[in-house]
Amino acid sequence: MAEPGFHLQAALTQTVPELASCAHAYAVACQVATSNVLAMPFDWARLEYARAVRLGLIERSMLACANYARWLNALERLTLGPLARRY
């Protein structure tokens, strides 16, 4: 078992660039997690579009699908701004 304060000693012995790298990795991970949660309604819309096509409610068309995807991606970028995923 590690002695008390061992983690503090290890953190103090790390160099500043190593700590900055860890902080940057944490910030990126938080941004990705937030982005994925905020993008759920758009994923749901994609899923519902696919279901409607499978049920025959919407005509099967590669052009229509591409236009819908382009429109939904633009809406996602407009709504979420820098948190939007890039395709």
C-alpha positions as CSV (number, residue, x, y, z in Angstrom):
1,M,0.0,0.0,0.0
2,A,1.3,3.4,-0.9
3,E,2.2,5.7,2.0
4,P,0.1,8.8,2.6
5,G,1.3,11.7,0.6
6,F,2.9,9.5,-2.0
7,H,0.7,10.8,-4.8
8,L,1.4,14.4,-3.8
9,Q,5.2,13.7,-3.9
10,A,4.8,12.1,-7.3
11,A,2.8,15.1,-8.6
12,L,5.4,17.5,-7.2
13,T,8.3,15.7,-9.0
14,Q,6.6,16.0,-12.4
15,T,7.8,18.7,-14.6
16,V,5.6,21.6,-15.7
17,P,5.2,20.4,-19.3
18,E,4.0,17.0,-18.0
19,L,1.4,18.6,-15.8
20,A,0.3,20.9,-18.6
21,S,0.0,17.8,-20.9
22,C,-2.2,16.1,-18.3
23,A,-4.4,19.2,-17.9
24,H,-4.8,19.5,-21.7
25,A,-5.7,15.8,-22.0
26,Y,-8.3,16.3,-19.2
27,A,-9.8,19.4,-20.9
28,V,-10.0,17.6,-24.3
29,A,-11.7,14.6,-22.7
30,C,-14.3,16.9,-21.0
31,Q,-15.0,18.7,-24.2
32,V,-15.5,15.4,-26.1
33,A,-17.8,14.1,-23.4
34,T,-19.8,17.3,-23.4
35,S,-20.0,17.3,-27.1
36,N,-21.3,13.7,-27.3
37,V,-24.0,14.4,-24.7
38,L,-25.2,17.6,-26.5
39,A,-25.2,15.8,-29.8
40,M,-27.7,13.1,-28.7
41,P,-30.8,14.9,-30.1
42,F,-29.1,15.0,-33.5
43,D,-28.2,11.3,-33.3
44,W,-31.8,10.6,-32.4
45,A,-33.0,12.6,-35.5
46,R,-30.7,10.5,-37.7
47,L,-32.0,7.3,-36.1
48,E,-35.6,8.3,-36.6
49,Y,-34.9,9.3,-40.3
50,A,-33.5,5.8,-40.9
51,R,-36.5,4.2,-39.2
52,A,-38.9,6.2,-41.3
53,V,-37.1,5.1,-44.5
54,R,-37.1,1.5,-43.4
55,L,-40.9,1.7,-42.7
56,G,-41.5,3.2,-46.1
57,L,-42.7,6.6,-44.7
58,I,-39.9,8.3,-46.6
59,E,-38.7,7.4,-50.1
60,R,-35.4,5.5,-50.3
61,S,-33.1,8.0,-52.0
62,M,-29.4,8.5,-51.7
63,L,-29.8,12.2,-52.7
64,A,-32.5,12.8,-50.1
65,C,-30.5,11.1,-47.4
66,A,-27.4,13.1,-48.3
67,N,-29.4,16.4,-48.2
68,Y,-30.9,15.4,-44.9
69,A,-27.5,14.6,-43.4
70,R,-26.1,17.9,-44.8
71,W,-29.0,19.9,-43.3
72,L,-28.8,18.1,-39.9
73,N,-25.0,18.6,-39.7
74,A,-25.4,22.3,-40.5
75,L,-28.1,22.6,-37.8
76,E,-25.8,20.8,-35.3
77,R,-22.9,23.1,-36.1
78,L,-25.2,26.2,-35.8
79,T,-26.7,25.0,-32.5
80,L,-23.6,23.7,-30.7
81,G,-21.0,25.9,-32.2
82,P,-17.5,24.9,-31.2
83,L,-18.8,21.8,-29.4
84,A,-20.3,20.3,-32.5
85,R,-18.7,17.2,-33.9
86,R,-16.9,17.4,-37.2
87,Y,-17.6,14.9,-39.9
